[in-house]
Every structure is written in C-alpha cells, then in structure tokens.
C-alpha cells in the first residue's frame, strides 16, 4: 500500500465499504476516530499516549484489528498558506512508517480541525479539563468526516 494525498487515489485502492480510521497525530498523543462502513459519519474513539514508535505501531495495529479498519486518514498539519512545516514533515514520516499495517493511507488537510473542535466545545461550555481530554479524538473525527464527505462525493464509474 502507499500514502496518498488524493481522495481519488485513496478511494481507488480501498475495498468497497468498510470502516476507516482517522488519526490526529500530535507530539504527545494520537487521537483516533472511526466511521461506519458506509462512510456516513465519523465519531471519536480514543486517544493514545505516544511513546516509542514501535509501541505506537503495536497499539494502532490492535486498534485496526479490533475495529476491522480498511483504510487510514491521517491529518496533515499544513501551514495556513498550504506549505509544509517541520511538523508537517514529521506527520508525513509518521504516515510512511504506518505502511507495515498494509492499509491505504490518505493524508488529509487538517489546518482548522483542532480550532473548530475547540470552538465547538467552548460554545457547549465544556470545561478546560474535559476539553483537554477530548480534543485529540474529536479532532480526529473532524478530519475523518471531512475525508469521508469528499470520498462519497467522488464521481463514480457506475
């Protein structure tokens, strides 16, 4: 499998249907989200604390197996002007290191995901402590929802 920056390229290598996982990769945590097999809606799942990459990969492998995930959507933290930053390069390398999972991987622009989630939680009057616990997996759900919305709107060859 390969890492794709295109929804069409990602869709071309996915099996028809099946759950996708969204990842919001941070320096200390990885937020995880799942969508249903029909790619209708994404929801937050869990947050894992990052340690050594081998441990992270094992936890992700277990998550993928437990939920029968067929593809990964990894949030790509581009600069506001769309250019790469050192953080962007780190996430690209992280995504390449996920290739042993043997799943299609899509890099998805996540420039506004954390801010959108934070604003929604503040509007819902969620405490700062509860926001800190939930923001990563909610950002992963936001990233995944954007990707599945794009995937279901791709032209079909029917």
Beta strands, then each sheet from edge to edge (+ up, - down):
strand 1: 3-4
strand 2: 19-25
strand 3: 29-35
strand 4: 42-49
strand 5: 69-76
strand 6: 104-109
sheet 1: 1+ 6+ 5+ 2+ 3- 4+
end
